[in-house]
Amino acid sequence: MGAFLVRRLLFALPILVGVNLLTFALFFMVNTPDDMARMHLGVKRVTPEAIEDWKRERGYDRPLFVNLAATGAGRFTDTVFFDKSVRLFAFDFGRADDGRDIGREIRARMGPSLAIALPVFALGLVASLGAAMLLVFFRASRLDLAGVIACIVLMSISAMFYIIAGQYLASKAWRLAPISGYAEGPAMVSFLLLPVVIGVIAGLGAGTRWYRTLLLEEMGREYVRAARARGLSELQVLRAHVLRNALIPILTGVGVVIPSLFLGSLLYESFFGIPGLGSYTIDAINAQDFAVVRAMVFLGSVLFLAGLVLPDLSYSWADQRVR
């Protein structure tokens, strides 16, 4: 298992390096520091002196890759590439344009992001898988048909509708939960209850339909007919055999959502005023804070690769044949 993990990490490293190089090219070669300075200061009536001062304050006045004015290792370390891209591999994100430490902000905002993402993920997985098992148990019946239609309807509605309708009904009309905001401690539950419920409902249709397809595919396997021949009930077959053999694609789908567990949801955090990483990214884009945007792109790529590696490791637990 250790050798397999090392191989997977070695395969992931070139992808991470490629994403880093592409991000650097987009930010510093296609969109030069001079362009960033003009966007930040304003396109009209920006003097060359103001541009140079802006670049000097943020460390963009150095050469991109090689600093011929420096000596020794400084030729490569005293460059924009080393300071803004290479240091990201040590998770040294530097400072935002407003002077705040990006790493400290990420650590502070990771808690609120997880506070909303983990319940949505866990409750959504249980609800979707439970609903899918119910539809498969009553497959080819009116309940199954009604469930499929309901899934398609839920999938066809935008998440924005769920957010706006939920805020209006639960907060304004019924006054069951705050419309937005965040608090630490026990009061956090009242602020997170509404976005968590909306998040689960918004993903219920797609999740149920996906898991129903997986379970129905397994129901036609030879081992299912053998289990029925041994006298097992349909519920025992579904729970003990079909569900276990469908774990491989289920775990694959679970790995895809790992980045969202840390980066949070851009929509939910923005609309409900939750100070997580998603809203942090949106605020950085609106403020044209390029340092924060680069850091979040790199962090997102790291988490995406983790979402690809962790399911591979979990396969050996779900299916001993993988070992």
BELQUI-V438574 format. One line per field, one symbol per residue. psi: psi as a letter, one per 30 degrees, with the letter a starting at -180 (. if undefined). burial: I if it has 9 or more other C-alpha atoms within 8 Angstrom, else O. A space follows every 50 residues. Layout:
psi: ???
burial: ???
This chain:
psi: eeeeeeeeeeefeeeeeeeeeeeeeeefeejleeeeeeeefkekhkleee eeeeeefgggflleekjffllbfffffhleeeefeefffghjfaklfgfk keeeeeeefeeeeeeeeeeeeeeeeeeeeeeeeeeeehlgleeeeeeeee eeeeffkkfeeeeeeeeeeeeeefhflkfllkllaffeeeffeeeeeeee eegeeeeeeeeeeeeeeffglefeeeeeffgkleeeeeefeeeefgeefe eeeeffgeefeefakeeeeefghkiafeeeeeeeeefhjfeeeeeeeeee eeeeeefeeeeeefefeejffe.
burial: OOOOIOOIIOOIOOOIOOIIIOIIIIIIOOIIIOOIIIIOOOOOOIOOOO IIOIIIOOOIOIOIIIIOOOOOOIIIOIIIIIIIIIIIOOOOIIIIIOOO IIIOIIOOIIIIIIIIIIIIIOIIIOIIIOIIIOIIIIOOOOIIIOIIOI IIIIIOOOOOOIIOOIIIIIIIOOIOIIIIIIOOOOOIOIIIIIIIIIII IIIIIIIIIOIIOIIIOIIOOOOIIOIIOOOIOOOIIIIOIIIIIIIIOI IIOIIIIIIIIIIIIIOIIIOIIIIIIIIIIIOIIOOOIIIIIIIIIIOI IIIIIIIIIIIOIIIIOIIOOOO
